[in-house]
Amino acid sequence: MNGRRVPADARLTSQQRRRLRRMLQAVDGRHEGATYREIAEAIFGAARVADAPWKTSALRDATIDLVKDGLALIAGGYRSLLRRRRRP
């Protein structure tokens, strides 16, 4: 844009952007037939997933939540992101 940088979009924090990215990764994995464990390994790393028993793992719960929230985002929840006003 005429050699000028576009100002950073402050509507979402870096943590929110990372969570949104992980949600979409999780949904993509699920649509490709990946198990929750395989999705967790792709997102969080195989070593972290292997550290705790899977059935009681916090990463298992986080992965299931990412898939659930990602599906809600795709089903129309993304509209709330579009309604946020850009801060100057």
Helices and strands as residue ranges (DSSP letters): H 14-31, H 36-44, H 46-50, G 54-56, H 58-72, I 73-77, H 78-83
